[in-house]
Amino acid sequence: MTLPTFLTTAQLAETLQVSESKVIKMREDGTGPAFVVIGRAIRYPPRSIQEWLDSCKQVAPTSKRAPRRSRRTPATDSPMP
């Protein structure tokens, strides 16, 4: 049996390209990946990180709008001031 390598808060922040304080806030808010506490150390199992990332996926909505027209101003016969 091979055990996975758990990530520290700093390692997770680096992986996600966010600050450590952002990871801590997500943990405190309950919006981040699941974690384990070993003594006083907080660690993130790879599986919980992947599951959390999968739950965060978003797909951009497709636009049903008509194409935009150019924003031309109507020509006027009056001279510019």
C-alpha positions, 0 to 999 in steps of 0.5 A: 500500500502506497500512501499519498503525499499530503500537501501543506497549506503553503504547497497547496497555495503554490499549486493553486497559485493563490496566497496562503491567506486565501487557502486559510480563509477558504479552510475557515469558511469551509469553501476549500478542499477537505483537510486533515489535522495531524497533531497541530499540522494541517494537511491536504490529501491529494484526493480531496484536492482533486475532488474539490477542484472537480466541484469548482469547474464552471462552463462559460455560458454560450451567448445567444445574442445577435452579433454586435453592430458598430457604434457609428454616430449618425452623420450631421450636416452641422459643422463641428464647433 
